[in-house]
């Protein structure tokens, strides 16, 4: 294993802990040392022969410029809470209920034409002469008694959101950082110059690691601590808005957007909901803008002989690694922090030279979920192993180039278990990387197409980390798929029309009625419904989870009920009795009960639908023959190792394929990968107990003994 | 109590058990003896000095006529199950999956123009040249590959449904009875003559008890025993359809109905769904027809010196005791079988001289729910008491004129506990009737308006008995209200527009999104929403249960979310965080936890909404101040005696009234009624244990001790 003790590892250096930094670099085999937020590396470290990453967040830490040019700050639309018109004058204070340290009314002459007042009882826009604005108050003169009114308005965002979060959550006491909008010409000139000067002043830096780019994901705070976070969406574009952006959009697109295109009756346009056509256009417009500006920054960095890596979090909006413009930026590397397998695949699949993972937990006293890690009550080694179990199975399928940690290195002092675990993971990663370099692992001849409203733009991810989206069945499906030996592609409804099912074997649709993942109104399209119908009839298979293909207005709640053999009673079945069924005692595949869940109102549409598992009267796992293909329905799906295996067994069953081709373990709690060029079998134990399992693979079968959670490389 | 041993009681006589009949008549104090289905009374009974009821079901038992005039049989529309167009010819056998002993295709020249073929994938009606019909098969020539097609068609109903049920469930072996359509001129002449002759031949009969009228509630059987009952709706009009009816409707209404007005994408028009305008028109048309024909029958009965009572079950459709035409028929009495309090109120409130209840259990071996009653394993006394607990509290509020039993009297032999219980109930009923006769019980100055799509037409009832509709929160609310000392009215959305809230104190809306009880699209009306908003703002109160005021397209899921202080997340809140809340430990009223239930996705819209009870993160009982009024929300409501008391306490709390005015028990598991003219306090123990409670009433307070389930009359 000597070959695997160094390289591909980024260590967070820490000033004042120079000896520790070099010691840990040795222990973990680091080849790169980076600074973290608020940490500047000392010469002792920068001169020690390691490559150096320096972290820059381009749009913040320019408070002086922001003070001088307050109109260069970023903005967004907000909606007031609705106010009922009762007796007397109807006055609305738009910002009431919002966090006053985050937002400031933009009542400038440029902004006011974008303000709107809505009668939400009638869903009617008021003419501009039916209200007036003065000193922070909107008076609605044209009100109808007992109707409800809202004001849509623009605000300046006067506190960069990640900084605001750290202040309000981690009790930081430093200055409130402001953020600049690169669309503002003066700000843009200033930022370019600033970057030039920074590059000049930091010759030791090899890689400028941009803490994303310009626009933060949307994070709206409230004034009331009972709802401090009013809205948070990791993939929403609402924080890119400004009068200038709206005017530029109109010029490019040929039509104007209004406040309501963003406000959407106060619900905003969350990523979990199907996008409107204007929203798609606007996102495209912003992506182009972000890519152009980012390209300029990358060119400056390159000019100074440095590489430009980008961190895919925080102010990432518009960057879209799976978008049309990402590769045009010219980044040298993409860094993604990961808790989960799907995040590894997200990073590994992006079109960029270097893919790097930042492992969790960070070297912080408290983790992202708010629980202690490197502090009293924390279990950093346990956490690291838990995440690693997710990550390693994805890396076994598709590898990255580098891994690393973040945070304060001094927190590792005395954490031997953690430090050793990270060392072991680093070694395992290097072995995996070498295996992949020699030849990819064997894959089953199965292509899975995951269908939702966003398609490839949201390959693998929904909106943020697993724990932020775990109410959505799709993230569990993606997590399971991230470690399975099958080809996975993400498609949208236009792709279906364009024939994307022609080279798919299995289609997955997993979501809740009306959301972006199920697809919402797209299922009202006869073209789409009949194309999926054809696909399954002719031998493909459909796996539906939750409320797949749910749409209003059809004769069934699920547009594909006839394929799935189940439908959902949304009340309209009323007096129609359901089919009685018996639950099968023996199943065609390994059923992971704890990975299955219930969806209300599910009933059979065909008495020949086989119910493999039910909760009470509600089927939760069914199988339906349709033409030459099959429909599989799951009421819900929660990722567990056993659930991932169940999904694999389903894929094998519906396609009639044999798992041996890619290697398969007899014990469902183990997983494996077969690297034919290296003649290496990788076997992983997903349980905390010792496990012995037979493994079938193209060259035969082996019995392998594994320690708890062990990842064993078996040369054949 | 001697005064109360006889009268107001109808006994089912039984031929062959003449001695028993007279004994039981004496024991239960019967003044009327009736025959039951299949039982003819012997002269020993008919000559014993009792009034005699004779049961007639006018439209069945005319098989010979039906054989001679098959086109005089009843009909309905059905839809085939959808068939997917794959390769080759698309052939649909319309009746496939339906019970062939119930239905026969009507492919007559009169019927065929009403047949339709639908592309259900596009929801498109096919032109008539895109399909052809021959020998029971529809061939769809104009099909689109992978679209789904249905045929809407007319059938003859060749087996009267109640008879069919008894054959298939109770294994009757007698002839299958057919049923005639009184709209057929020959059939109508025949039926009138038949009734004339019957009256002439049965001089001993005092009361002709019509087993309802002409059209059965809708009951559609399937061929597959896994779904023998495909559809059952106690209040649907689909079995009144025929080409003749459709043509007559067109002539009267000025527009034509098509199959789709009934088929509704295969879902039919169930009572639990909001009615379409054409459905309302059609129901009105049928009600007028039924009333006219029924009036003719009643006139014949009267001509022969008999009275005409009608039984409100079986072929009741179109009769509508709360409809516009009921009183014009001229019935002398209305008989309703009852399991529940709401059914007593339904009967008691109808505009007819005599109101009579048929108590459950019937003297049958097996009860309506399929469990044994008067057979091995049955507990007829326990059942009778269980129903009585529901019935007596309704009778305490509004009395009827008569009670009685049905079935085979010989089954009472050896059932002393049951026989004594019925005797005691009969006595208690007579006391109640005398109290009501002297003066009505004190009522609180609270008017409750129950709002749903049907309004007063469906006063108290939804569609059938409690156990057939108990998934609907409203039936539980109605059951609770049936015994509370408040005025109750049932209103629809047009009534709201016409000012029905002006004399209401509390509005109740209880249902599921999109159903008739919540109201569905009616809540899209700004006029209705703002009128309810005004009502509460000015001091009224709203109690919402389940998914009250739920509608698509607004900025909130509940149109009255601003009044209730809660809304439902149907997915559109997506990234919007809910308000945190704490559950109050002390409540303003008695909370009956077992009567409360959860509705998915409920969240606060206002941090000042008080959460009285929650399940996990989901509030299930909340209170919201709105203007001078209040909004109360319950996730679900299940009738229990404690739940009824909770509802009473809510009504008192939101109206600020004192329960003493109508009498109120200190112990929530007891209930009372105060009859001021009789100076009589009635106190009921709703528990199986002895109970002592103080009772406050306008003249002071008393402490009353009660035996298990006791109903005690306390003279003051």
Boltz contact constraints between the chains, C-beta under 6 A:
constraints:
  - contact:
      token1: [A, 86]
      token2: [B, 537]
      max_distance: 6.0
  - contact:
      token1: [A, 120]
      token2: [B, 555]
      max_distance: 6.0
  - contact:
      token1: [A, 121]
      token2: [B, 526]
      max_distance: 6.0
  - contact:
      token1: [A, 121]
      token2: [B, 529]
      max_distance: 6.0
  - contact:
      token1: [A, 121]
      token2: [B, 530]
      max_distance: 6.0
  - contact:
      token1: [A, 122]
      token2: [B, 526]
      max_distance: 6.0
  - contact:
      token1: [A, 146]
      token2: [B, 530]
      max_distance: 6.0
  - contact:
      token1: [A, 146]
      token2: [B, 533]
      max_distance: 6.0
  - contact:
      token1: [A, 146]
      token2: [B, 534]
      max_distance: 6.0
  - contact:
      token1: [A, 147]
      token2: [B, 530]
      max_distance: 6.0
  - contact:
      token1: [A, 224]
      token2: [B, 607]
      max_distance: 6.0
  - contact:
      token1: [A, 226]
      token2: [B, 579]
      max_distance: 6.0
  - contact:
      token1: [A, 226]
      token2: [B, 580]
      max_distance: 6.0
  - contact:
      token1: [A, 226]
      token2: [B, 607]
      max_distance: 6.0
  - contact:
      token1: [A, 227]
      token2: [B, 577]
      max_distance: 6.0
  - contact:
      token1: [A, 227]
      token2: [B, 579]
      max_distance: 6.0
  - contact:
      token1: [A, 229]
      token2: [B, 577]
      max_distance: 6.0
  - contact:
      token1: [A, 231]
      token2: [B, 575]
      max_distance: 6.0
  - contact:
      token1: [A, 231]
      token2: [B, 576]
      max_distance: 6.0
  - contact:
      token1: [A, 232]
      token2: [B, 575]
      max_distance: 6.0
  - contact:
      token1: [A, 233]
      token2: [B, 575]
      max_distance: 6.0
  - contact:
      token1: [A, 265]
      token2: [B, 555]
      max_distance: 6.0
  - contact:
      token1: [A, 266]
      token2: [B, 555]
      max_distance: 6.0
  - contact:
      token1: [A, 267]
      token2: [B, 572]
      max_distance: 6.0
  - contact:
      token1: [A, 270]
      token2: [B, 574]
      max_distance: 6.0
  - contact:
      token1: [A, 270]
      token2: [B, 575]
      max_distance: 6.0
  - contact:
      token1: [A, 272]
      token2: [B, 574]
      max_distance: 6.0
  - contact:
      token1: [A, 273]
      token2: [B, 574]
      max_distance: 6.0
  - contact:
      token1: [A, 512]
      token2: [B, 571]
      max_distance: 6.0
  - contact:
      token1: [A, 514]
      token2: [B, 571]
      max_distance: 6.0
  - contact:
      token1: [A, 515]
      token2: [B, 571]
      max_distance: 6.0
  - contact:
      token1: [A, 526]
      token2: [B, 121]
      max_distance: 6.0
  - contact:
      token1: [A, 526]
      token2: [B, 122]
      max_distance: 6.0
  - contact:
      token1: [A, 529]
      token2: [B, 121]
      max_distance: 6.0
  - contact:
      token1: [A, 530]
      token2: [B, 121]
      max_distance: 6.0
  - contact:
      token1: [A, 530]
      token2: [B, 146]
      max_distance: 6.0
  - contact:
      token1: [A, 530]
      token2: [B, 147]
      max_distance: 6.0
  - contact:
      token1: [A, 533]
      token2: [B, 146]
      max_distance: 6.0
  - contact:
      token1: [A, 534]
      token2: [B, 146]
      max_distance: 6.0
  - contact:
      token1: [A, 537]
      token2: [B, 86]
      max_distance: 6.0
  - contact:
      token1: [A, 555]
      token2: [B, 120]
      max_distance: 6.0
  - contact:
      token1: [A, 555]
      token2: [B, 265]
      max_distance: 6.0
  - contact:
      token1: [A, 555]
      token2: [B, 266]
      max_distance: 6.0
  - contact:
      token1: [A, 571]
      token2: [B, 512]
      max_distance: 6.0
  - contact:
      token1: [A, 571]
      token2: [B, 514]
      max_distance: 6.0
  - contact:
      token1: [A, 571]
      token2: [B, 515]
      max_distance: 6.0
  - contact:
      token1: [A, 572]
      token2: [B, 267]
      max_distance: 6.0
  - contact:
      token1: [A, 574]
      token2: [B, 270]
      max_distance: 6.0
  - contact:
      token1: [A, 574]
      token2: [B, 272]
      max_distance: 6.0
  - contact:
      token1: [A, 574]
      token2: [B, 273]
      max_distance: 6.0
  - contact:
      token1: [A, 575]
      token2: [B, 231]
      max_distance: 6.0
  - contact:
      token1: [A, 575]
      token2: [B, 232]
      max_distance: 6.0
  - contact:
      token1: [A, 575]
      token2: [B, 233]
      max_distance: 6.0
  - contact:
      token1: [A, 575]
      token2: [B, 270]
      max_distance: 6.0
  - contact:
      token1: [A, 576]
      token2: [B, 231]
      max_distance: 6.0
  - contact:
      token1: [A, 577]
      token2: [B, 227]
      max_distance: 6.0
  - contact:
      token1: [A, 577]
      token2: [B, 229]
      max_distance: 6.0
  - contact:
      token1: [A, 579]
      token2: [B, 226]
      max_distance: 6.0
  - contact:
      token1: [A, 579]
      token2: [B, 227]
      max_distance: 6.0
  - contact:
      token1: [A, 580]
      token2: [B, 226]
      max_distance: 6.0
  - contact:
      token1: [A, 607]
      token2: [B, 224]
      max_distance: 6.0
  - contact:
      token1: [A, 607]
      token2: [B, 226]
      max_distance: 6.0
